[in-house]
């Protein structure tokens, strides 16, 4: 009977603990999501000739600089960012060679010049897709993975919904101008940030030069069209694009001083120098801070009628966010913590919260939990208390 009671108690405690942690993460997500919508950054002294532009921090998706970032526009071959990540996530074997579909031969625009009877691996075609922007490679990949380009495009739009972008729709795999084919600078930056979390994608778009070969032993040398890989320190990709309607488009990214930034310019003549300027400026002004390391609330609270005099309290997670030094100095931490705690209380019981404000904007909120079981006083302790009080009253 005692074993059953102990098991029941342990199960209830575990259930309560897991539930509390899950609720905490939901609470944090909602608070952070609300802030990301309304927060404004310190002014960045930049000008950009692009029709639309955006620089975001890749982890939090915070917009550090933007202009018309939510304007729906054609995006030319930067489309292939979505083509690539969709292929990588849905291909069973990237190194398996397959015969090129006849539909991939003679695709207009920039080309790998695929021929009937060629055999390539998906991985090699992804290099051709992202380094030299092969439109025919995009069709070959789509036909191989999904059986048709239309079905693959459906997969691309499904991936967009999974990422959570709201103002993007794909009509093809390569980015040639078409009705219903559009994105925004902000959406494309978020898509790229998502893709860069994938090791294979990151390796491909960061490659400057590579040699691939078809099944007949014919070799092709590919040189990445993204000039920033050769000129900008910390650049890790990712894709150029051009059509008559879209103009010159560029998605670029850097990793520098522990921060990853993604820059998008749509319809921008001087796309390389302006992207470099935006990335360099934002990288110089913003740093990633773990704001939970700045907490200074008391981590021990007195316990009423408890076996121990004090209980430990704390938080469950971390919150890393990009800020300028000026913004860091304007943070305000608000702690809601009780003066004492009653016994008994289980571990992971919510007892308070932390709120972080940047000026008047709520930046982050997180629940505070008990870090250990708070047990009631033992019979011996209660007897001692009784006799101590009795002695005092009778002095």
Order of alpha helices (4+ residues) and beta strands (2+ residues): alpha-beta-beta-alpha-beta-beta-alpha-alpha-alpha-alpha-alpha-beta-beta-alpha-beta-beta-beta-alpha-beta-beta-beta-beta-alpha-beta-beta-beta-beta-alpha
